[in-house]
């Protein structure tokens, strides 16, 4: 039995879950999320908590057991608390700003990069070198953060680029001087 899959999911007082045969819908103060279900997993709600089980012991069912437990847990956490990723920009002249709900990035290219986030994602720029990405869908928040980071990944020689908060960039030594 999956150690992650058998753990119950505690529903906060604000979160409500609706379970149908092929769909799960979680509603909370921040919004609503839906997830399609597979036939190998069964979900039950009892006494303010949700448990995920599997129909049989096939390889597919065992793989989906822990996955769907975490997906539902992330949905509950997202509609109650939300998720945030923080990006840091390092480099001379590298900066970010919001222009008409679009993220404008100056990353050392000959042109500005403009990024429009999906509707359910909120982007904030507290200062020129910090970007905050927040939303209720954990996967979408991570995907938007990865897309923004991909515009200029941190390079190992000078450490310039966009990195996640707390990310450690392994630095390389430059060219050795010749004799």
MOFEN-V727537 format. One record per helix or strand of 2 or more residues. SS is the DSSP state (a for helix, b for strand). FROM is the first residue (numbers start at 0). TO is the last residue. Records with the same first field share a line. If there is no record, write none. Layout:
BEGIN
SS = FROM-TO ; FROM-TO
END
This chain:
BEGIN
b = 8-9 ; 15-18 ; 22-27 ; 30-35 ; 40-45 ; 48-53 ; 82-89 ; 94-98 ; 101-105 ; 112-114 ; 121-126 ; 129-134 ; 160-163
a = 58-79 ; 137-149
END
